[in-house]
Amino acid sequence: MRLVHLSDLHLGYRQYQRLTPGGINQREADVAGAFRRAIEKTIAIAPDLVVMAGDIFHNVRPTNPAILQAFQQFTRLRTALPEAAIVMVAGNHDTPKTAETGCILRLFRELGITVVDGAPERIAFEDKQLSVLAVPDTPGAARSVALTPDAAARYNVLVLHGEVEGMLPPYAAPLDRASVEISREELGAAAWSYVALGHFHVYREIDPNAYYSGSIEYTSANAWGELIEERQARLPGKGIIERDLDTGKHTFHHIAATRPLVDLTPVSARGMSAADLDAAIRQRVDEVEGGIDDKIVRLVVRDVPRHVARELDHRALREFKRRALHFHLDTRRPEILRTSASGAPGRRPSLAETVRDKLSTRLLPSNIDRDALVALGLRYLEEASAIAAAAPATPGAAVLGEGTGDGAGDDGGPGAAPTGGDGGSPLLPA
């Protein structure tokens, strides 16, 4: 028994103000392209069961082109795999706010797809010795039914759109939350043949047999956070899951994005003039392999004073925006350092920052190299800190640098990434 697990299609997703020659939002067309490739891959795998774990559409009332695209591709899937069981649950993006409003997913029942959009349902496929418990993303859904397998079935699959408690990274937690939140104990993954989860947009293992397949395109409120997490997990990007319920063989099939997202290496503008920063921005853009044309590009520039940001070469920035599908220059002002003991905003400067600032502003004889003096002072401070750290502790003795805020509030800030950009607040789910 082999299954394919996909989720978070977000058909009809729109972003940026670019249109295709046919008048469709370009990002909506990009997502539709990824969807076609996901269906093609599923047909090629030819599984016995296809499960779609929610957020089929990006909006409760999707556009007509999005509905048409979905109907065409699901018809294609049903025609190519006539013997396969196909189960779809509603996610938070598919679920209307009022009970009187019908769910658009019911349309696909006409194709022979099992759609669960209200209360959870247990579906038996007796010819396959299979039972599927489908839990949509509606308030209280996960606790309105016992999350236990069917003892009479050989294969038991749980399909659930929601959050497993504690699994969201900091960048995603404040963003688009699911109605369903469940603990690992309630999930009880070990009792199931497989648990197919939806809502989180990055491929993630929860248990050896419980996974988020992730989305098929970058459609969350923070795609940059997703990109960072995928890089850290060494994932190739988006995709779908193939699982053999007899052998446990598990394969993540990469679905290529329609266009690249490029998160350029951040720039620290500390001490730069506007001309210096213009040159640094140009260098980052020129380093992009194949150029930035038609790509989605972000460049984070930290420590940019307001007057420097105003004096940047905005003609060059407009040219970058014209070439890329979207070019985002994310400028961030310098962090405020607190100079009084209390009541002021920001954080206390570290001892190293205090030494550097004092040496950078004090009056010096004309024959003294200020940069060399600052470097020497910081080197002496580092050596003194190392000696103090290695010395035996003496009762009542103060540790050099203690209480100065060393290491706090680095350039990355909350959710910062080690390479290629920062989380910008990440990736959230949707």
Helices and strands as residue ranges (DSSP letters): E 2-6, H 26-45, E 49-52, H 64-80, E 85-89, G 104-111, E 114-116, E 121-125, G 126-128, E 130-135, G 141-143, E 155-161, E 163-164, E 181-182, H 184-187, G 189-191, E 194-198, E 204-207, E 210-212, H 223-232, E 239-244, E 250-254, E 261-263, E 267-268, H 274-286, E 296-302, H 306-310, H 314-323, E 326-331, H 351-361, H 370-390
